[in-house]
Amino acid sequence: MTEHSQGAPVRAILHVGAPKCGSSALQRALSAQPELSGADGRRHVYMAGRVTEDGLVPVTGRRLAAMMRHSVHGYLSWPNVTRQDNQPAYWAQVGAGIAAQTRAGRVPILSSEGWVAHADQAPALAAAAGLETLDAVAYVRPPLDWINAAYWQWGIWHTGFFHNRQVERWLERARYDVGPYVAAWAAAPNVRLAVDSARADVVAGFAARYGLPLQAGDQVNSAPPPALTGFFLRNRRFRPTPHDSAAEFVVQRWCQFAPSDKLWAFLPRLAQEVWPRLQEDVARMMDALPPETAERLLAEPGWTSLDPYWARMKAGPTRLDAPEALAGLYDGIAEGARAAGAGDVSRAKPAASASVEDWDAAIAVVLDRLLEADLRWRRRGAMRRMIGV
């Protein structure tokens, strides 16, 4: 069922995604404020899951806050279920964690962006938690926005380089998976689903929806400058796989860069070829949502027309190795390293006319210094949180 359904008050909140739709920002805010008093006076507790020697265990409160400060990503959530050896045990722990909090009179909040693909687990979770209804919330963005973000987050790292033909091959299998996934949650029994736009402030929207004094944390997982993506593609030790994003999070934590164009991958003809398939998936989602929710989403540009993208598509894919952008990348990382406590690291800055290879070598040096300084900072912070300083 969906958000228009009335009934019991909220007893447990599952943020189920979708990926590339503001999840990191929300998880950062919840990790920084793991205990909240709702407008109705009830205590809300953010609960994450951590893998230990004894298996997956729920984490809350002071321990969660300390672990957040030690985390390279700057937040905690539930780990990706698809990477778990024992998925039934994983879901059992999620259900047990919800039940423990609700028995104590608290409203647990759980988050994992990959859960959007697992609506089939909702009835079992509700049963394990002893609840008639689970509240779930999903954030979504228009299909071409999402596909473009997905390509840069996952697709390009499987080949390690950008080429229009490689993009075309990737798009041959691309779908707006979010659509069918959200439709499945809307149809799941024992679920009251809310769907909101990820183009708005996700943290503020979540706080308003559930009556919580949640504050946005530091900027998390915003779009990286194109030069950083190009650097990582040419220097894979900093990002060996699509999922090894730790270095990018460290850069985002400490570094400021001049405004730049966002990453873009698709030529007009490629977008036109994939568009009918994306529209099929959008239709599945919209048909499953209450009319007022679908109408609110469809009022945003980009859901049913390519018109908002023509200028960007005609400009062509983003260049990843512009010399002036590499100089800006070096300066931003060097300044971030100084802010993190690495000292002066800018003495070996190449000349403006340097080759891409020379820029890469210099950037690698300052990035290594930043990563080392960040690790020291996180360790000190985690210790202070543990001892209550």
C-alpha positions in Angstrom: 0.0 0.0 0.0 1.1 3.6 -0.4 1.3 6.8 1.6 -2.3 7.8 1.1 -3.3 4.7 3.2 -4.4 5.7 6.7 -4.2 3.6 9.8 -1.7 2.9 12.6 0.9 5.4 13.6 4.5 5.0 12.3 6.2 2.2 14.2 9.3 1.7 12.1 10.8 3.5 9.1 12.8 1.9 6.3 14.6 4.1 3.9 15.0 1.8 0.9 16.8 4.0 -1.6 17.0 4.4 -4.5 20.7 4.4 -5.3 22.0 7.7 -6.6 19.0 9.5 -5.0 20.4 11.3 -1.9 21.0 8.2 0.2 24.4 9.2 1.5 23.3 12.7 2.6 20.4 11.2 4.6 22.6 8.5 6.1 25.2 11.1 7.1 22.5 13.2 8.8 21.0 10.2 10.6 24.4 8.9 11.7 25.3 12.3 13.1 22.0 12.5 15.1 21.2 8.8 15.9 18.6 9.7 18.5 15.8 12.1 17.8 12.6 13.1 19.5 9.7 13.3 17.1 7.0 16.0 17.1 4.7 13.6 18.8 7.3 13.1 21.7 8.3 9.6 20.7 12.0 8.6 20.6 13.3 7.8 17.2 16.6 5.8 16.9 18.7 5.4 13.8 19.9 1.8 13.6 22.7 0.6 11.3 24.1 -2.9 10.7 27.8 -3.8 11.0 29.6 -7.0 10.1 31.6 -8.4 13.0 33.3 -11.7 13.8 30.0 -12.9 15.2 28.1 -11.9 12.1 25.9 -9.0 11.4 24.8 -7.0 14.4 22.6 -3.8 14.8 24.4 -0.7 16.0 22.7 2.3 17.7 23.4 5.3 19.9 26.9 6.2 21.1 28.6 3.3 19.5 27.1 4.2 16.1 28.3 7.8 16.6 31.8 6.6 17.3 31.9 4.2 14.4 30.5 6.9 12.1 33.5 9.2 12.9 35.9 6.3 12.1 34.1 5.4 8.9 35.9 6.7 5.8 32.5 7.4 4.2 31.3 9.5 7.1 28.2 7.6 7.8 26.8 4.1 8.7 23.9 2.2 7.1 23.0 -1.4 6.6 25.5 -3.2 4.3 24.6 -4.3 0.8 22.5 -7.5 1.1 23.7 -8.8 -2.2 27.3 -9.1 -0.9 26.2 -11.2 2.2 27.0 -14.9 2.3 24.0 -15.7 4.4 21.1 -13.5 3.2 18.4 -15.2 5.3 20.5 -14.5 8.4 20.9 -10.9 7.3 17.2 -10.3 7.0 16.6 -12.1 10.3 18.9 -9.6 12.0 17.1 -6.7 10.4 13.8 -8.0 11.7 15.2 -8.7 15.1 16.7 -5.3 15.4 13.4 -3.6 14.5 11.5 -5.8 17.0 14.0 -4.9 19.9 13.5 -1.2 19.3 9.7 -1.3 19.0 9.4 -3.4 22.2 11.3 -0.7 24.0 8.8 1.9 22.8 11.2 3.5 20.2 10.7 4.1 16.5 13.7 2.6 14.7 14.9 4.2 11.4 16.9 1.9 9.1 18.5 2.7 5.8 20.0 0.8 2.9 19.7 2.1 -0.7 19.9 -1.5 -2.1 16.7 -2.5 -0.3 14.7 -0.9 -3.0 15.3 -4.1 -5.0 13.9 -6.4 -2.2 10.3 -5.6 -1.6 9.7 -9.3 -1.4 11.3 -9.2 2.1 8.7 -6.8 3.5 6.1 -9.2 4.8 8.7 -11.3 6.6 10.3 -8.2 8.1 6.9 -7.0 9.4 6.3 -10.5 10.9 9.7 -10.7 12.5 9.2 -7.2 14.0 5.7 -8.1 15.2 4.2 -5.2 13.3 1.2 -5.0 11.1 2.6 -2.1 9.0 6.1 -1.0 8.1 6.6 2.5 6.8 9.0 2.7 3.9 10.3 5.7 2.0 12.0 5.9 -1.4 13.5 8.8 -3.2 13.6 8.9 -7.0 14.9 11.0 -9.9 14.0 11.2 -13.6 15.2 8.3 -15.7 17.9 9.9 -17.8 19.3 11.7 -14.8 19.5 8.4 -13.0 20.9 6.4 -15.9 23.6 9.0 -16.4 24.5 8.9 -12.7 24.5 5.1 -12.7 26.9 5.0 -15.7 29.5 7.2 -13.9 29.0 5.4 -10.6 29.2 1.9 -11.9 29.3 1.4 -15.7 32.5 3.2 -16.6 34.6 1.4 -14.0 34.1 -2.0 -15.6 36.0 -0.9 -18.7 38.2 1.9 -17.1 37.9 4.3 -20.0 35.3 6.5 -21.8 34.3 5.9 -25.4 31.0 6.5 -27.1 30.9 2.9 -28.4 31.5 1.6 -24.9 28.7 3.8 -23.6 26.4 2.5 -26.4 27.1 -1.1 -25.4 26.4 -0.4 -21.8 23.1 1.3 -22.7 22.0 -1.7 -24.7 21.2 -3.4 -21.3 20.3 -0.3 -19.3 16.9 0.0 -17.6 15.4 2.4 -15.2 15.3 -0.4 -12.6 14.0 2.1 -9.9 10.6 2.0 -11.6 9.8 -1.7 -11.2 11.4 -1.8 -7.8 9.3 1.0 -6.4 6.2 -0.5 -8.0 6.9 -3.7 -6.1 7.2 -1.8 -2.8 3.9 -0.1 -3.6 2.2 -3.5 -4.0 3.8 -5.2 -1.0 1.5 -6.2 1.8 2.2 -4.7 5.3 4.0 -1.7 3.8 3.0 2.0 3.8 5.1 3.5 1.1 6.0 7.2 0.6 7.8 8.3 -2.6 9.5 11.7 -2.9 11.7 13.4 -5.3 15.5 13.3 -4.9 15.9 16.6 -6.7 14.7 18.4 -3.5 16.5 18.4 -0.2 16.2 14.8 0.8 17.2 15.4 4.5 14.8 18.3 4.9 12.0 16.3 3.2 12.6 13.2 5.4 12.6 15.4 8.5 9.3 17.1 7.5 7.6 13.9 6.6 8.3 12.2 9.9 8.3 15.3 12.2 11.9 15.1 13.2 14.4 17.8 14.0 17.0 16.3 11.6 19.8 18.6 10.4 21.7 18.2 7.2 25.3 17.2 7.8 28.3 18.0 5.7 28.0 17.6 1.9 28.2 13.9 1.1 28.6 12.1 -2.2 27.9 15.2 -4.3 28.9 15.0 -8.0 32.7 14.9 -8.2 34.5 17.3 -10.5 35.1 15.6 -13.9 38.8 15.8 -13.5 38.7 13.7 -10.3 36.8 10.9 -12.2 39.3 11.1 -15.0 42.2 10.9 -12.5 40.7 7.8 -10.8 40.2 6.1 -14.2 43.8 6.6 -15.1 45.1 5.7 -11.6 43.0 2.7 -10.5 44.9 2.0 -7.3 42.7 4.8 -5.8 39.5 3.1 -7.1 40.1 -0.5 -8.2 36.4 -1.4 -8.6 33.1 0.5 -8.9 32.4 0.0 -5.2 35.8 1.2 -3.9 34.7 4.9 -3.5 36.6 5.6 -0.2 39.1 8.0 -1.7 36.3 10.0 -3.4 34.5 10.4 0.0 37.7 11.7 1.6 38.2 14.2 -1.2 34.6 15.4 -0.7 35.1 15.7 3.0 38.1 18.1 2.8 38.3 19.6 -0.6 36.5 22.5 -2.3 36.6 23.0 -6.0 35.4 25.7 -8.4 32.0 25.0 -10.0 32.2 22.8 -13.0 30.0 21.0 -15.4 28.5 17.8 -14.1 29.5 14.5 -15.6 27.5 13.7 -18.7 27.9 10.6 -20.9 25.2 10.5 -23.6 25.1 11.7 -27.2 21.5 12.6 -28.4 21.1 9.4 -30.5 22.1 7.2 -27.6 19.5 8.8 -25.3 16.9 8.5 -28.0 17.6 4.8 -28.4 17.2 4.0 -24.7 14.4 6.4 -24.0 11.4 4.0 -24.9 12.7 1.4 -22.5 13.1 3.9 -19.7 9.6 5.2 -20.3 8.2 1.6 -19.9 9.9 1.5 -16.4 8.7 5.0 -15.5 5.1 4.0 -16.4 5.2 0.9 -14.2 6.2 3.1 -11.2 3.7 5.9 -11.9 0.8 3.4 -12.4 1.5 1.9 -9.0 1.6 5.1 -7.1 -1.3 7.2 -5.8 -2.4 9.7 -8.5 -1.4 12.7 -6.3 2.1 11.3 -5.9 2.5 10.5 -9.5 1.2 14.0 -10.4 3.7 15.6 -8.1 6.7 13.7 -9.5 5.6 14.2 -13.1 5.5 18.0 -12.6 9.3 17.9 -12.6 11.0 18.1 -16.0 12.6 15.0 -17.4 10.2 12.3 -16.5 8.4 12.0 -19.9 10.4 14.1 -22.3 14.0 14.5 -23.5 13.5 18.2 -24.1 15.3 19.4 -20.9 18.4 17.5 -22.0 18.9 18.6 -25.6 21.4 21.4 -24.9 23.5 19.2 -22.7 23.5 16.3 -25.1 24.5 18.4 -28.0 27.5 19.7 -26.1 28.8 16.1 -26.0 30.2 14.0 -23.2 32.3 15.6 -20.5 36.0 15.9 -21.0 37.9 14.2 -18.2 41.5 15.5 -18.7 41.3 19.3 -19.4 44.6 20.8 -18.3 43.0 23.7 -16.4 40.7 21.3 -14.6 43.7 19.1 -13.6 45.4 22.2 -12.1 42.2 23.0 -10.2 42.0 19.4 -9.0 45.6 19.6 -7.7 45.0 22.9 -5.9 41.8 21.6 -4.3 43.3 18.4 -3.0 46.5 20.2 -1.8 44.4 22.7 0.2 42.2 19.8 1.5 45.3 18.0 2.7 46.5 21.1 4.6 43.1 21.4 6.2 43.3 17.8 7.3 46.6 18.3 9.0 49.1 17.1 6.3 51.1 20.3 6.3 52.3 22.1 3.1 52.0 19.7 0.2 51.9 22.1 -2.7 55.6 22.6 -3.5 55.7 20.1 -6.4 52.9 21.7 -8.4 53.6 21.1 -12.2 53.8 23.9 -14.7 50.5 24.8 -16.5 51.9 23.2 -19.6 52.6 19.9 -17.9 51.4 16.6 -19.5 48.4 14.7 -18.1 51.0 12.1 -16.9 52.9 14.7 -14.9 49.7 16.1 -13.4 48.6 12.6 -12.4 51.9 11.9 -10.7 51.7 15.2 -8.7 48.0 14.7 -7.8 48.8 11.2 -6.6 51.4 12.5 -4.2 49.0 15.1 -2.6 46.1 12.6 -2.5 48.2 10.1 -0.7 49.0 12.7 1.9 45.4 13.6 2.2 44.3 10.0 2.7 46.9 9.5 5.4 45.9 12.7 7.2 42.2 11.8 7.0 42.9 8.4 8.6 44.7 10.0 11.5 41.8 12.5 11.9 39.1 9.7 11.9 41.0 7.7 14.5 41.3 10.6 16.8 37.7 11.5 16.4 36.5 8.0 17.0 38.5 7.7 20.2 37.1 11.0 21.5 33.5 9.9 20.8 34.1 6.6 22.6 35.4 8.3 25.8 32.8 11.0 25.6 35.2 14.0 25.1 
